Amino acid sequence: MSGNTVQDLLRRRASHLSRSLSVLYDDDPIHVVRASGQYLFGADGRQYLDCMNNVPHVGHSHPRVTEAVCRQMKLVNTNTRFLYEPLVEYAERLTALLPDPLSVCFFVNSGSEANELALRMVRTHTRRRGIVVQDGAYHGNTSGLIDISPYKFNGRGGAGKPDFVEVAATPDPFRGIHRGADAGARYAADAVAAIDRAGVSEFGAAAFIAEPLMGTAGQIIPPDGYLAAVYRGARAVGALTVADEVQIGFGRVGTHMWAFQTQQVIPDIVTLGKPIGNSYPLGAVVTTPEIADSFANGMEYFNTFGGSPVACAAGLAVLDVIEDEQLQAHALRVGAHLKASLAELMARHPSIGDVRGLGLFIGVELVDDPERRSPETDLAERMVLALRREGILISSDGPDHNVIKIKPPLPFSIADADRLAVAVDRFLREAAS
């Protein structure tokens, strides 16, 4: 048990950490001291069901990952200029999970580093600078990635869109600019038009980068066929395609290991992070031999900690646990159950405008009326706080912060899903009374 109170920690943070580093539940923050599986535990001993943390992918403090990291740390931890087996084994295991020709790995420490490296690679390969992104997208916290993240450059403190960036509409079939049966084709046409604009600009079209399922934009599931049409448009002008799987990879969608597979496409570059090391710092870029060869132009790529023996041990343990505990199939089964439970609530609560998702990547969009679909931002904020008081941790996102994001560690169970659905139902009944 820690001797520091919540107020002690807040005071000490305020003295030495920037105000730009936010605190969850700032009116009633949680002092966490340990975690296990899908649960966090506070200093007061209270258990919290974690419905929001996709980084401890196979479960908080999973013993097999923890033991693998400790075991390797006791042996050696160095950099990739030395030869060691975990690096080669992990690259082989990881690329075996990806379709051809995605077979060459670069290892980094985070999803932001992975996307930053991907930017360098597409610009080196194409000798162009123009990047096409989706509105509402977030790809990382470096200066280069803030420049291609509308979620940031159009948000508070942002400097607006750089000239070398073109923005395509968020492919949102529920509240977006295109709706109906042909929404996918119209969204794809919008993205291809943005690619064409980049192509005739002074910068040229280097790449289209997108999360196959969008997180910060509001748990967006693009219409079927969307990415296939956009990828065709990108390749028609010589632009590369980058799938940002930092939030959603490694079986979370249930039906497939990677979210881009749900759209029947194969990108030129895939970027990985967050769940890849189950909270150990690790990220990766996987690409084709052709692109990797063009990047090897004489400028060495080196990363002090990326792909270290300990990082690879963590990554290998995560792959073992996903396979041995059948977590991809588990995500499909539990996610389908939770989505169905939430859809039943939608029939009883007009404030639930949409329930969408794949596997354990689910969004619940709150609106004032099913027809008008105006965002219920305040209701979403109150739901987050009300469930926190019940020991259930969720968050909200989207341009209007009215979408409840559900992306828990994969051990999340049917019983956990039922507990969450009951709490949402109770809150909405009380809110309406």
Protein Blocks (a to p, Z undefined) as FASTA:
>chain_A
ZZbdfklmmmmmmmmpcfklccehkllccddfbdehjbccdfkopacddfkbmklmnogh
ifklmmmmmmmmmmoccdfkbccfklmmmmmmmmmmpccfbfbdcddfbfklmmmmmmmm
mmmmnopabdcddehiafbjbfklmmmmmklmmmghiabjafkbccdddddfklmmbecj
klmmmmmmmmmmmmmmmmmmmnopabdcddfbafkloopacdehklmmmmmmmmmnopac
dddfklmgghlnomambfklmnopacfbdcdehjlnnopacddddddfklmmmmmnopac
ddfkgopaklmmmmmmmmmmmmmnommmmmmmmmmmmmmmmmmmmmmmmklmbdcdehja
dcddddfbfklopacfklmmmmmmmmmmnopacddedjkopaccddddfklcfklmmmmm
mmmmmmmmmmmZZ
